[in-house]
Amino acid sequence: MRLVINYQQHSKEIEIRGHTTASCLYLHVQTLFQIQNFMLVSKARKIQNKGESLTQLQITDGSAVFVILLCKSHHVENKLQKELKEGREQYQKQFKTNQTMQEAWRFVTQNWDFDMF
């Protein structure tokens, strides 16, 4: 599945794979765009990706909309939490000097909810 993110006059395409969608997609978005303030755009909605049940969240920095996909399947929750922890550690090493990005990462991990539906 491919996701196109439009930001001002730029367009970036990101490939979404496997169960690491939330952490991988978030890291990709952070490396592509500088996001200042996050706000929820729309309520979470359920979508299908190669048979997986995913939760889609849309967030914005006031000028662009970013989409984050969260896997909802309970049987992969532990795997996802482990990958999120590893992704967060890797992310913090890579972007440890940028406070805004760290705050944005906290927004994502604090809003990780497997019981939205």
MODELLER restraints for C-alpha pairs under 7 A, 6 or more apart:
rsr = mdl.restraints
at = mdl.atoms
rsr.add(forms.Gaussian(group=physical.xy_distance, feature=features.Distance(at['CA:1:A'], at['CA:15:A']), mean=6.00, stdev=0.5))
rsr.add(forms.Gaussian(group=physical.xy_distance, feature=features.Distance(at['CA:1:A'], at['CA:16:A']), mean=5.48, stdev=0.5))
rsr.add(forms.Gaussian(group=physical.xy_distance, feature=features.Distance(at['CA:1:A'], at['CA:49:A']), mean=6.99, stdev=0.5))
rsr.add(forms.Gaussian(group=physical.xy_distance, feature=features.Distance(at['CA:2:A'], at['CA:13:A']), mean=6.66, stdev=0.5))
rsr.add(forms.Gaussian(group=physical.xy_distance, feature=features.Distance(at['CA:2:A'], at['CA:14:A']), mean=5.67, stdev=0.5))
rsr.add(forms.Gaussian(group=physical.xy_distance, feature=features.Distance(at['CA:2:A'], at['CA:15:A']), mean=4.49, stdev=0.5))
rsr.add(forms.Gaussian(group=physical.xy_distance, feature=features.Distance(at['CA:2:A'], at['CA:16:A']), mean=5.93, stdev=0.5))
rsr.add(forms.Gaussian(group=physical.xy_distance, feature=features.Distance(at['CA:3:A'], at['CA:13:A']), mean=5.61, stdev=0.5))
rsr.add(forms.Gaussian(group=physical.xy_distance, feature=features.Distance(at['CA:3:A'], at['CA:14:A']), mean=5.18, stdev=0.5))
rsr.add(forms.Gaussian(group=physical.xy_distance, feature=features.Distance(at['CA:3:A'], at['CA:15:A']), mean=6.26, stdev=0.5))
rsr.add(forms.Gaussian(group=physical.xy_distance, feature=features.Distance(at['CA:4:A'], at['CA:11:A']), mean=6.73, stdev=0.5))
rsr.add(forms.Gaussian(group=physical.xy_distance, feature=features.Distance(at['CA:4:A'], at['CA:12:A']), mean=5.65, stdev=0.5))
rsr.add(forms.Gaussian(group=physical.xy_distance, feature=features.Distance(at['CA:4:A'], at['CA:13:A']), mean=4.33, stdev=0.5))
rsr.add(forms.Gaussian(group=physical.xy_distance, feature=features.Distance(at['CA:4:A'], at['CA:14:A']), mean=6.28, stdev=0.5))
rsr.add(forms.Gaussian(group=physical.xy_distance, feature=features.Distance(at['CA:5:A'], at['CA:11:A']), mean=5.69, stdev=0.5))
rsr.add(forms.Gaussian(group=physical.xy_distance, feature=features.Distance(at['CA:5:A'], at['CA:12:A']), mean=5.22, stdev=0.5))
rsr.add(forms.Gaussian(group=physical.xy_distance, feature=features.Distance(at['CA:5:A'], at['CA:13:A']), mean=6.19, stdev=0.5))
rsr.add(forms.Gaussian(group=physical.xy_distance, feature=features.Distance(at['CA:5:A'], at['CA:66:A']), mean=6.76, stdev=0.5))
rsr.add(forms.Gaussian(group=physical.xy_distance, feature=features.Distance(at['CA:6:A'], at['CA:12:A']), mean=6.43, stdev=0.5))
rsr.add(forms.Gaussian(group=physical.xy_distance, feature=features.Distance(at['CA:7:A'], at['CA:64:A']), mean=5.53, stdev=0.5))
rsr.add(forms.Gaussian(group=physical.xy_distance, feature=features.Distance(at['CA:19:A'], at['CA:71:A']), mean=6.83, stdev=0.5))
rsr.add(forms.Gaussian(group=physical.xy_distance, feature=features.Distance(at['CA:19:A'], at['CA:80:A']), mean=6.82, stdev=0.5))
rsr.add(forms.Gaussian(group=physical.xy_distance, feature=features.Distance(at['CA:20:A'], at['CA:80:A']), mean=6.76, stdev=0.5))
rsr.add(forms.Gaussian(group=physical.xy_distance, feature=features.Distance(at['CA:20:A'], at['CA:83:A']), mean=6.82, stdev=0.5))
rsr.add(forms.Gaussian(group=physical.xy_distance, feature=features.Distance(at['CA:21:A'], at['CA:69:A']), mean=6.12, stdev=0.5))
rsr.add(forms.Gaussian(group=physical.xy_distance, feature=features.Distance(at['CA:21:A'], at['CA:70:A']), mean=6.70, stdev=0.5))
rsr.add(forms.Gaussian(group=physical.xy_distance, feature=features.Distance(at['CA:22:A'], at['CA:68:A']), mean=6.00, stdev=0.5))
rsr.add(forms.Gaussian(group=physical.xy_distance, feature=features.Distance(at['CA:22:A'], at['CA:69:A']), mean=5.27, stdev=0.5))
rsr.add(forms.Gaussian(group=physical.xy_distance, feature=features.Distance(at['CA:22:A'], at['CA:70:A']), mean=5.24, stdev=0.5))
rsr.add(forms.Gaussian(group=physical.xy_distance, feature=features.Distance(at['CA:23:A'], at['CA:84:A']), mean=5.87, stdev=0.5))
rsr.add(forms.Gaussian(group=physical.xy_distance, feature=features.Distance(at['CA:23:A'], at['CA:87:A']), mean=6.12, stdev=0.5))
rsr.add(forms.Gaussian(group=physical.xy_distance, feature=features.Distance(at['CA:25:A'], at['CA:68:A']), mean=6.76, stdev=0.5))
rsr.add(forms.Gaussian(group=physical.xy_distance, feature=features.Distance(at['CA:26:A'], at['CA:68:A']), mean=6.73, stdev=0.5))
rsr.add(forms.Gaussian(group=physical.xy_distance, feature=features.Distance(at['CA:35:A'], at['CA:61:A']), mean=5.91, stdev=0.5))
rsr.add(forms.Gaussian(group=physical.xy_distance, feature=features.Distance(at['CA:36:A'], at['CA:61:A']), mean=5.88, stdev=0.5))
rsr.add(forms.Gaussian(group=physical.xy_distance, feature=features.Distance(at['CA:36:A'], at['CA:100:A']), mean=6.38, stdev=0.5))
rsr.add(forms.Gaussian(group=physical.xy_distance, feature=features.Distance(at['CA:37:A'], at['CA:61:A']), mean=4.78, stdev=0.5))
rsr.add(forms.Gaussian(group=physical.xy_distance, feature=features.Distance(at['CA:38:A'], at['CA:59:A']), mean=6.05, stdev=0.5))
rsr.add(forms.Gaussian(group=physical.xy_distance, feature=features.Distance(at['CA:38:A'], at['CA:60:A']), mean=5.46, stdev=0.5))
rsr.add(forms.Gaussian(group=physical.xy_distance, feature=features.Distance(at['CA:38:A'], at['CA:61:A']), mean=5.00, stdev=0.5))
rsr.add(forms.Gaussian(group=physical.xy_distance, feature=features.Distance(at['CA:38:A'], at['CA:104:A']), mean=6.88, stdev=0.5))
rsr.add(forms.Gaussian(group=physical.xy_distance, feature=features.Distance(at['CA:39:A'], at['CA:59:A']), mean=5.26, stdev=0.5))
rsr.add(forms.Gaussian(group=physical.xy_distance, feature=features.Distance(at['CA:39:A'], at['CA:60:A']), mean=5.32, stdev=0.5))
rsr.add(forms.Gaussian(group=physical.xy_distance, feature=features.Distance(at['CA:39:A'], at['CA:61:A']), mean=6.54, stdev=0.5))
rsr.add(forms.Gaussian(group=physical.xy_distance, feature=features.Distance(at['CA:40:A'], at['CA:58:A']), mean=6.07, stdev=0.5))
rsr.add(forms.Gaussian(group=physical.xy_distance, feature=features.Distance(at['CA:40:A'], at['CA:59:A']), mean=4.50, stdev=0.5))
rsr.add(forms.Gaussian(group=physical.xy_distance, feature=features.Distance(at['CA:40:A'], at['CA:60:A']), mean=6.60, stdev=0.5))
rsr.add(forms.Gaussian(group=physical.xy_distance, feature=features.Distance(at['CA:41:A'], at['CA:58:A']), mean=5.27, stdev=0.5))
rsr.add(forms.Gaussian(group=physical.xy_distance, feature=features.Distance(at['CA:41:A'], at['CA:59:A']), mean=5.08, stdev=0.5))
rsr.add(forms.Gaussian(group=physical.xy_distance, feature=features.Distance(at['CA:41:A'], at['CA:60:A']), mean=6.36, stdev=0.5))
rsr.add(forms.Gaussian(group=physical.xy_distance, feature=features.Distance(at['CA:42:A'], at['CA:57:A']), mean=6.97, stdev=0.5))
rsr.add(forms.Gaussian(group=physical.xy_distance, feature=features.Distance(at['CA:42:A'], at['CA:58:A']), mean=5.90, stdev=0.5))
rsr.add(forms.Gaussian(group=physical.xy_distance, feature=features.Distance(at['CA:43:A'], at['CA:57:A']), mean=6.89, stdev=0.5))
rsr.add(forms.Gaussian(group=physical.xy_distance, feature=features.Distance(at['CA:44:A'], at['CA:55:A']), mean=6.11, stdev=0.5))
rsr.add(forms.Gaussian(group=physical.xy_distance, feature=features.Distance(at['CA:44:A'], at['CA:56:A']), mean=5.47, stdev=0.5))
rsr.add(forms.Gaussian(group=physical.xy_distance, feature=features.Distance(at['CA:44:A'], at['CA:57:A']), mean=5.03, stdev=0.5))
rsr.add(forms.Gaussian(group=physical.xy_distance, feature=features.Distance(at['CA:45:A'], at['CA:55:A']), mean=5.64, stdev=0.5))
rsr.add(forms.Gaussian(group=physical.xy_distance, feature=features.Distance(at['CA:45:A'], at['CA:56:A']), mean=5.41, stdev=0.5))
rsr.add(forms.Gaussian(group=physical.xy_distance, feature=features.Distance(at['CA:46:A'], at['CA:53:A']), mean=6.81, stdev=0.5))
rsr.add(forms.Gaussian(group=physical.xy_distance, feature=features.Distance(at['CA:46:A'], at['CA:54:A']), mean=5.79, stdev=0.5))
rsr.add(forms.Gaussian(group=physical.xy_distance, feature=features.Distance(at['CA:46:A'], at['CA:55:A']), mean=4.83, stdev=0.5))
rsr.add(forms.Gaussian(group=physical.xy_distance, feature=features.Distance(at['CA:46:A'], at['CA:56:A']), mean=6.32, stdev=0.5))
rsr.add(forms.Gaussian(group=physical.xy_distance, feature=features.Distance(at['CA:47:A'], at['CA:53:A']), mean=6.15, stdev=0.5))
rsr.add(forms.Gaussian(group=physical.xy_distance, feature=features.Distance(at['CA:47:A'], at['CA:54:A']), mean=5.41, stdev=0.5))
rsr.add(forms.Gaussian(group=physical.xy_distance, feature=features.Distance(at['CA:47:A'], at['CA:55:A']), mean=6.32, stdev=0.5))
rsr.add(forms.Gaussian(group=physical.xy_distance, feature=features.Distance(at['CA:47:A'], at['CA:56:A']), mean=6.91, stdev=0.5))
rsr.add(forms.Gaussian(group=physical.xy_distance, feature=features.Distance(at['CA:48:A'], at['CA:54:A']), mean=6.03, stdev=0.5))
rsr.add(forms.Gaussian(group=physical.xy_distance, feature=features.Distance(at['CA:53:A'], at['CA:71:A']), mean=6.32, stdev=0.5))
rsr.add(forms.Gaussian(group=physical.xy_distance, feature=features.Distance(at['CA:53:A'], at['CA:72:A']), mean=5.90, stdev=0.5))
rsr.add(forms.Gaussian(group=physical.xy_distance, feature=features.Distance(at['CA:53:A'], at['CA:73:A']), mean=6.38, stdev=0.5))
rsr.add(forms.Gaussian(group=physical.xy_distance, feature=features.Distance(at['CA:54:A'], at['CA:69:A']), mean=6.30, stdev=0.5))
rsr.add(forms.Gaussian(group=physical.xy_distance, feature=features.Distance(at['CA:54:A'], at['CA:70:A']), mean=5.47, stdev=0.5))
rsr.add(forms.Gaussian(group=physical.xy_distance, feature=features.Distance(at['CA:54:A'], at['CA:71:A']), mean=4.33, stdev=0.5))
rsr.add(forms.Gaussian(group=physical.xy_distance, feature=features.Distance(at['CA:54:A'], at['CA:72:A']), mean=5.32, stdev=0.5))
rsr.add(forms.Gaussian(group=physical.xy_distance, feature=features.Distance(at['CA:55:A'], at['CA:69:A']), mean=5.60, stdev=0.5))
rsr.add(forms.Gaussian(group=physical.xy_distance, feature=features.Distance(at['CA:55:A'], at['CA:70:A']), mean=4.80, stdev=0.5))
rsr.add(forms.Gaussian(group=physical.xy_distance, feature=features.Distance(at['CA:55:A'], at['CA:71:A']), mean=5.91, stdev=0.5))
rsr.add(forms.Gaussian(group=physical.xy_distance, feature=features.Distance(at['CA:55:A'], at['CA:72:A']), mean=6.11, stdev=0.5))
rsr.add(forms.Gaussian(group=physical.xy_distance, feature=features.Distance(at['CA:56:A'], at['CA:67:A']), mean=6.84, stdev=0.5))
rsr.add(forms.Gaussian(group=physical.xy_distance, feature=features.Distance(at['CA:56:A'], at['CA:68:A']), mean=5.87, stdev=0.5))
rsr.add(forms.Gaussian(group=physical.xy_distance, feature=features.Distance(at['CA:56:A'], at['CA:69:A']), mean=4.51, stdev=0.5))
rsr.add(forms.Gaussian(group=physical.xy_distance, feature=features.Distance(at['CA:56:A'], at['CA:70:A']), mean=6.14, stdev=0.5))
rsr.add(forms.Gaussian(group=physical.xy_distance, feature=features.Distance(at['CA:57:A'], at['CA:67:A']), mean=5.78, stdev=0.5))
rsr.add(forms.Gaussian(group=physical.xy_distance, feature=features.Distance(at['CA:57:A'], at['CA:68:A']), mean=5.20, stdev=0.5))
rsr.add(forms.Gaussian(group=physical.xy_distance, feature=features.Distance(at['CA:57:A'], at['CA:69:A']), mean=6.20, stdev=0.5))
rsr.add(forms.Gaussian(group=physical.xy_distance, feature=features.Distance(at['CA:58:A'], at['CA:65:A']), mean=6.54, stdev=0.5))
rsr.add(forms.Gaussian(group=physical.xy_distance, feature=features.Distance(at['CA:58:A'], at['CA:66:A']), mean=5.65, stdev=0.5))
rsr.add(forms.Gaussian(group=physical.xy_distance, feature=features.Distance(at['CA:58:A'], at['CA:67:A']), mean=4.50, stdev=0.5))
rsr.add(forms.Gaussian(group=physical.xy_distance, feature=features.Distance(at['CA:58:A'], at['CA:68:A']), mean=6.24, stdev=0.5))
rsr.add(forms.Gaussian(group=physical.xy_distance, feature=features.Distance(at['CA:59:A'], at['CA:65:A']), mean=5.69, stdev=0.5))
rsr.add(forms.Gaussian(group=physical.xy_distance, feature=features.Distance(at['CA:59:A'], at['CA:66:A']), mean=5.20, stdev=0.5))
rsr.add(forms.Gaussian(group=physical.xy_distance, feature=features.Distance(at['CA:59:A'], at['CA:67:A']), mean=6.30, stdev=0.5))
rsr.add(forms.Gaussian(group=physical.xy_distance, feature=features.Distance(at['CA:60:A'], at['CA:66:A']), mean=5.78, stdev=0.5))
rsr.add(forms.Gaussian(group=physical.xy_distance, feature=features.Distance(at['CA:72:A'], at['CA:114:A']), mean=5.21, stdev=0.5))
